Structures are given as C-alpha cells and as structure tokens.
C-alpha cells in the first residue's frame, strides 16, 4: 500500500474469551475525533491503509477492527457464532474505547464498509448511544451476488447438522471490487482475504438482513453514505431507498461516477477521503 504511516496492532478480548486484532493509527497533532472502521465479508484492515493514514494525518485517531475469524484473526477462521456476538464485539470495543478516553470527550464515528454496513445500522438498534455519527461506504444492505439456490439449501442443511462446514463466499472475482489492474492483482495475492465462511456465519448474514430491515427508525445519528455508480456487488437504487428511511434528519449521499465497489482501490481514492474529511469537520 502507498503513503503508509506507522500504526500499532493490538488485541481486544471479547467477553466470550475470543481475542481479535485491530490496528490503530494515531492522529497527528491535536486529536479532532475518533473513527472506528469495520470491514466487509471478505476484506480486512490491510485493504484500507491509505484512507486510514490520510484520516490520521487530518487529526483523527483511527481504529480498524478485523472481525473475528477474518483478516489477522486466525482462530475460528471464517466463522462467528451469531449476529448478536458480532454486534457485541463492536459495542464492547466502543465501550472500552470510551473508558480509555477518560474525561476527554471526543466525537466517535463508525465507518462501515460493504457487508459491515449491515452491522453498523444494526448496532444502533441493539446498542444505541455508542457513536456520534456513521459513514457507510457502499453498504451491503442489498446484495447483487448471492449463492445459488442449491448452495443456499446446502448451507441451510449444514447449519442444522454441520454448522462449521465451510462454503465459498461468492465474491472471489477481483473485478467485482475494482477495475484497477494493480488492485485486482493485490486481491489475487492477498493471503488474508477471506474466501470461505462457515454455514452458520452465512446463515447469520441472512438473519442480519432481516434484522436490518427494522433498523431505520433507530438510526438518529448523522450519516454519510458513499456509493459507486458502477457497483457490481450491491443494488444502489434499493440502498438509496433504505437510506431515505433512516430516522436521522442529518444524512447525506455522495455517488462517484465511474467508480467501483471498493473506493479505496479507485485511481484517485483521495476524492472520497476528502469528502469524508469534509463531512467529519461538519459533524
């Protein structure tokens, strides 16, 4: 990755005993706020070093959480016991972060990418009051790419009898994420990219879809949503309709013409990073 700034890697101990890793990029100069990132179904913190660096240089402490079973976390690879556990992982980290800050009260923003967008809005229903704003980057509320009917039946049966049996995540073609050749090669070579998930994680993802449908009335914090016009992974029209249902009055959408799903891998990622910085400065 380019423009890399120093970051530290640390572990968070979840209440169920699982230790999962995250990266911290300390803000330059006087800290203006805190941005906590959560990633998509396949990705991890290593995909987003440039944006994290730029936000830290702008004065924000940036934390990027690798979901349990993904990224730097080898234990129970591709697995998670439940959607509630995934939401509790984020909530527990945010609560611990609040304790670490002590009397210093800085705004905390949750930035959620792709599949992680479902967790972000669901968090506002299960654990309200932990964040001051939300940034949704091509959120995966309505997926274009799904397992086949036969695969879905197999996943459901495995969930009942062999819950940790693994299935391919149907997003393995790099051109789904980006049209930039060097980033397509990066994805092909990435050893931490998650290619398989357990039956129970995939079923929990479907349960999360159902849970998310009832979340708009719970989202009262300011929200910025970024979309890519050429996204091949999510349905932008349905995502916009869902976004308009969010209860918050402070919401903004920016769509990037010609862009693909992973904005980090665009030829000019500073365009979307600049928009995030401007929005953070207003909120």
N, C-alpha and C positions, 0 to 999 in steps of 0.2 A: 504494500500500500504506500501511497505517497504522503508527504507532509506529516509524517508521524511524530507526535510529541510523546514525551515519557508518560507512561501510565503504570499503575500498580495493579496487580492481580491479587484478589483476596477471596476468602470463603465466607459464606453465610451459613450458619447452622439452623436449619428449619426445625420447627417444633416436633416433627416426626423423626428427627435424627439424621435426615439427609443433609449432606454438605454440598452446596452448589457454589460455583465460582462466578465472579464478576470482575469487571475492570473499572478502575476509577481514573479519570482524567481531571486533575486539579485545575481549578480556574486560575487564570492569570490575573494578577493584581487583586483589587478588591472584589470579592465574590458578589455577583449580582443575583444569583439564584442557583437552583439545583435542577438538573434534567436527568431523569431516570429513563433509560431505554429498555424496551422489551422487543424481542425479535420474532420472526415468523416461524413457520413449522420446520423449515429446513435450515435456516440461516443461523448465525451466531454473531457474537460481538466482533469477531475478526473481519466481518464484511464492512464494518462501518467506522473504521479508524479515521478516515478523513473528516467526516462530519463531526465526530466526537472531538477531534483535535480542534477544528475551527470553532466549535462552540466553547471549548475550554479556553481558547485564546481570547474569546469575547467576554470572558469573565464568569463563566458558569462552571460549577462543579458538575461533571458528567459521570454518571454511573451507568454501565451497560451490563445488564443481568443476563447470563447464559441460563436458559431454562433447564431445570433438572432433566438429565438424560440427553442433553444436547450440547453442542459446542465443546467447551473444555471439560464438560462433566461426563466421565466415562461410566460411572455407576448407573445401572438400570438404563442402558443406552436405548433411546427411542421410546421410553416408557414414562407413564405418570399414572398414579392411582386413580385420580379423579379431577374433574374441573375445579372442584372446591379446593383441592390441595394446591393446584396451580395458582388460584387466586389468593389463597392464604400465603403462599410463598412470597408473592409480591407485597401483600399487606404487611407481613411480618418484617420484610426488609424496610419498607417505608416507615414502619413504627420504630424500628431500630435506628434508622437514619434520623428520625425526629429526636430520639434520646441522645444520639451522638452530638447533635447540633446544640443541645443545651438551651441556653437563653437566646441564642441567635436565631431569629425568625426570618428565614429566607423563603421566598416562594418556591414550591416544588411542582415541577411539571413532569407528567408522564408522557413519553414519546413512544408510540406503539406502531410497529411495522407489520404490515400484511396480516397474517394469522394472529399476531399479537394484538391487533386492534380489537378483536373479539374479547380478549382478556381485559383490555383497558376499560371498555364500556361496562363489562360485567362487574368489574371491580367497584364501580360506582353504585351498583345495586347491592353487592354483598358487603363491601367495606367502604361506605361513604365517608367523606370528610378527610381523606388522607392526602389529597393533591389539590393544587390551586389552579390547574389548567391541564389540558390534554392536547397532544399533537398526534394526529392519525395520518400515517404515511401509507397510502394505497391499502387501506384496511380491508381485511379478508372477510367481510360480512357475507358476501355473495360470491361464491367461487364459480369460475367457469370450468375448472378442471376438477373432475371427481373420479373415483374408482368406477369401474364398470359395474353393471348390475350383479354379475356373477361374483366379482370381487367383494362387493358390499355384502352379499349373502354369506360368503365365506368368512368375512370379518365378523359379522354378527354371530355366526355359529362358534367361531373361535373365541369370541368374547365370553361366551357361556361356558366353554369347556377347556379352552387353552388361551387364557387372556393375554399371555405374554408372547404368543406366536406373532412373528413379525411379517409385515406386508410392505411392499414398495410404496413410497409416497409418490403419487402420480405427478411429480413436478421435476423430473430428472433432466429434462432438456434445458440446457443453459439459455437457449434463445427465448424461453418463456420469461426470463428475468431481464435480459438486456440484449441490445443489438450491437453492443460494442465488442469487437473481437477479443481484445485483451482480457476483458472481464469474463467473457464466455470461457476462455481458457483458464482463467483463475478458478471459475466454478468447477470445471472438469478436474482440476488438480487439487482442489480443496480437501484435505483429509478430515476436516471437522464437520463438513456438510452432512446433514442427516438424510440418508437415503431410505431408511426403513423405520417404521413405527409399529408398536405393538397393537394388537387388536383392541385392547382396552383404551389406549390413547386415541385411536381413530374413532371409536365409538363415543368417547368423551368429547371429541371435537364436534360430533353431530349433536350431542346433548348441549354443548356450549352454544351451537347455532340456535337451538330452541330457547335457551336461557336468554340469549342476547336479544331476541325478538321483543322481550318485555322490558328492556333496559332504558329506552329513550326517556321515559318520564323521570328517571333517576339521575340523569346527567344534567347538572346545573352549573358546572364549572365552564369557563371559556374553552372553546375547542377550535383548533385549526385543523383542517383536513386538506391534504395534498393528494392529487390524483394525476395519473399519467394517461394521456389521451390514447396511447397505443397499448394499453394494458391487456395482456392475454391471459391473466390469471384471475382477475376479478371483474365483475359487472359494474361499470361506473354508474350507469343510469340508476340501477337499483340501490347502489350505495348512496347516491345523492338523495334519493327519496327517503332512505332511512335517516340520513344525516339531518334532513329538514325536520324530522320528528323529534330530535333531541330537545329536551326541555329548556336548555340554556338559550338566552337571548343573545349571548356573545359568541357567535360562531361565524367562521369564515372558510370558504373553499377556494383553493387555487388549483387549476388544472394546467399541466405543462404540455403544450402541443408537441407532438412527435416523440414524447418520452415513453419509456417502457417501465415495467413494474418496479424494478429496484432503482430508485432515483439516484442512489449512491454511485451506480455504475453508468450514469449518463456522461457524455463527453464533457459537460460543464456542470458538475454537481454543486458548484458554489452558487448557482442560481437558486436552488431550493434551500440551501443552507442560509443564504442571505434573507430569504423570505421568513424562515424560522426565526432568525435573529431579530428581524424587524418586529415580528409578532410577539416574541418574548419581551422585547423592550416596551411594548404597549400594555403588557399584562403582568 
